[in-house]
Amino acid sequence: MRNLEWNLDDALQARFQEGYEDGRAQERESVAIKLIRMGLNFGDIQKATDLPIQRLEELATDNPK
């Protein structure tokens, strides 16, 4: 069986990276919600946030004007 060595620095870096990416995704969704409420069309919002149209539709349904 292969022996795996646990490296604290690598584990902390991976945890930081995951948190950073989660935070960025939440920020993009927050911006998308604001743009949806402003009445922008999904095509323009998708270009600005890089979120899929399907996710924008979900956000619009969950966060009505």
PyRosetta script that sets phi, psi and omega in degrees:
from pyrosetta import init, pose_from_sequence

init()
pose = pose_from_sequence("MRNLEWNLDDALQARFQEGYEDGRAQERESVAIKLIRMGLNFGDIQKATDLPIQRLEELATDNPK")
pose.set_psi(1, 144.1)
pose.set_omega(1, -178.2)
pose.set_phi(2, -78.7)
pose.set_psi(2, 135.7)
pose.set_omega(2, 178.8)
pose.set_phi(3, -93.1)
pose.set_psi(3, 120.5)
pose.set_omega(3, -180.0)
pose.set_phi(4, -100.1)
pose.set_psi(4, 127.4)
pose.set_omega(4, 179.0)
pose.set_phi(5, -95.5)
pose.set_psi(5, 131.2)
pose.set_omega(5, -179.8)
pose.set_phi(6, -90.2)
pose.set_psi(6, 126.0)
pose.set_omega(6, -178.1)
pose.set_phi(7, -112.1)
pose.set_psi(7, 116.6)
pose.set_omega(7, -176.4)
pose.set_phi(8, -60.5)
pose.set_psi(8, -42.4)
pose.set_omega(8, -179.6)
pose.set_phi(9, -61.8)
pose.set_psi(9, -43.6)
pose.set_omega(9, 179.0)
pose.set_phi(10, -65.3)
pose.set_psi(10, -40.0)
pose.set_omega(10, 179.6)
pose.set_phi(11, -64.4)
pose.set_psi(11, -43.4)
pose.set_omega(11, 179.1)
pose.set_phi(12, -65.7)
pose.set_psi(12, -39.6)
pose.set_omega(12, 178.8)
pose.set_phi(13, -64.4)
pose.set_psi(13, -42.8)
pose.set_omega(13, 179.0)
pose.set_phi(14, -63.4)
pose.set_psi(14, -42.1)
pose.set_omega(14, 178.6)
pose.set_phi(15, -63.1)
pose.set_psi(15, -43.3)
pose.set_omega(15, 178.4)
pose.set_phi(16, -62.0)
pose.set_psi(16, -45.6)
pose.set_omega(16, -178.0)
pose.set_phi(17, -61.9)
pose.set_psi(17, -42.9)
pose.set_omega(17, 178.5)
pose.set_phi(18, -62.6)
pose.set_psi(18, -43.3)
pose.set_omega(18, 178.8)
pose.set_phi(19, -64.8)
pose.set_psi(19, -39.6)
pose.set_omega(19, 178.9)
pose.set_phi(20, -63.0)
pose.set_psi(20, -46.4)
pose.set_omega(20, -179.5)
pose.set_phi(21, -65.8)
pose.set_psi(21, -39.7)
pose.set_omega(21, 176.9)
pose.set_phi(22, -61.9)
pose.set_psi(22, -42.2)
pose.set_omega(22, 179.3)
pose.set_phi(23, -63.7)
pose.set_psi(23, -41.0)
pose.set_omega(23, 178.8)
pose.set_phi(24, -65.7)
pose.set_psi(24, -40.1)
pose.set_omega(24, 179.3)
pose.set_phi(25, -64.2)
pose.set_psi(25, -41.5)
pose.set_omega(25, 178.8)
pose.set_phi(26, -65.5)
pose.set_psi(26, -38.3)
pose.set_omega(26, 179.3)
pose.set_phi(27, -65.2)
pose.set_psi(27, -43.4)
pose.set_omega(27, 178.7)
pose.set_phi(28, -62.7)
pose.set_psi(28, -39.6)
pose.set_omega(28, 178.6)
pose.set_phi(29, -67.7)
pose.set_psi(29, -36.4)
pose.set_omega(29, 177.6)
pose.set_phi(30, -63.1)
pose.set_psi(30, -43.4)
pose.set_omega(30, 177.6)
pose.set_phi(31, -64.3)
pose.set_psi(31, -42.4)
pose.set_omega(31, 179.9)
pose.set_phi(32, -60.7)
pose.set_psi(32, -42.1)
pose.set_omega(32, 179.1)
pose.set_phi(33, -60.9)
pose.set_psi(33, -43.3)
pose.set_omega(33, 178.8)
pose.set_phi(34, -62.1)
pose.set_psi(34, -42.1)
pose.set_omega(34, -179.9)
pose.set_phi(35, -68.7)
pose.set_psi(35, -36.3)
pose.set_omega(35, 175.9)
pose.set_phi(36, -61.6)
pose.set_psi(36, -45.4)
pose.set_omega(36, 179.9)
pose.set_phi(37, -65.2)
pose.set_psi(37, -26.8)
pose.set_omega(37, 177.1)
pose.set_phi(38, -78.1)
pose.set_psi(38, -10.7)
pose.set_omega(38, 176.3)
pose.set_phi(39, 92.8)
pose.set_psi(39, 11.0)
pose.set_omega(39, 177.3)
pose.set_phi(40, -67.8)
pose.set_psi(40, 151.7)
pose.set_omega(40, 179.7)
pose.set_phi(41, -78.3)
pose.set_psi(41, 156.0)
pose.set_omega(41, -174.1)
pose.set_phi(42, -61.6)
pose.set_psi(42, -32.4)
pose.set_omega(42, 179.5)
pose.set_phi(43, -61.4)
pose.set_psi(43, -45.2)
pose.set_omega(43, 178.9)
pose.set_phi(44, -68.4)
pose.set_psi(44, -39.1)
pose.set_omega(44, 179.0)
pose.set_phi(45, -65.8)
pose.set_psi(45, -39.2)
pose.set_omega(45, 179.4)
pose.set_phi(46, -63.8)
pose.set_psi(46, -40.3)
pose.set_omega(46, 177.3)
pose.set_phi(47, -64.2)
pose.set_psi(47, -38.1)
pose.set_omega(47, -176.7)
pose.set_phi(48, -75.9)
pose.set_psi(48, -32.1)
pose.set_omega(48, -172.9)
pose.set_phi(49, -111.7)
pose.set_psi(49, -14.7)
pose.set_omega(49, -175.1)
pose.set_phi(50, 62.6)
pose.set_psi(50, 20.2)
pose.set_omega(50, 175.0)
pose.set_phi(51, -85.9)
pose.set_psi(51, 145.6)
pose.set_omega(51, 177.5)
pose.set_phi(52, -66.1)
pose.set_psi(52, 149.6)
pose.set_omega(52, 179.9)
pose.set_phi(53, -55.6)
pose.set_psi(53, -40.2)
pose.set_omega(53, 179.9)
pose.set_phi(54, -58.9)
pose.set_psi(54, -41.2)
pose.set_omega(54, 179.1)
pose.set_phi(55, -67.9)
pose.set_psi(55, -37.4)
pose.set_omega(55, 177.5)
pose.set_phi(56, -63.0)
pose.set_psi(56, -39.8)
pose.set_omega(56, 177.8)
pose.set_phi(57, -63.3)
pose.set_psi(57, -40.7)
pose.set_omega(57, 177.8)
pose.set_phi(58, -63.7)
pose.set_psi(58, -43.4)
pose.set_omega(58, 179.7)
pose.set_phi(59, -63.8)
pose.set_psi(59, -38.7)
pose.set_omega(59, 179.3)
pose.set_phi(60, -65.8)
pose.set_psi(60, -37.6)
pose.set_omega(60, 178.9)
pose.set_phi(61, -68.9)
pose.set_psi(61, -41.3)
pose.set_omega(61, -177.5)
pose.set_phi(62, -77.7)
pose.set_psi(62, -18.8)
pose.set_omega(62, -175.9)
pose.set_phi(63, -133.0)
pose.set_psi(63, 72.4)
pose.set_omega(63, -178.2)
pose.set_phi(64, -63.3)
pose.set_psi(64, 158.8)
pose.set_omega(64, -178.9)
pose.set_phi(65, -62.7)
pose.dump_pdb("model.pdb")
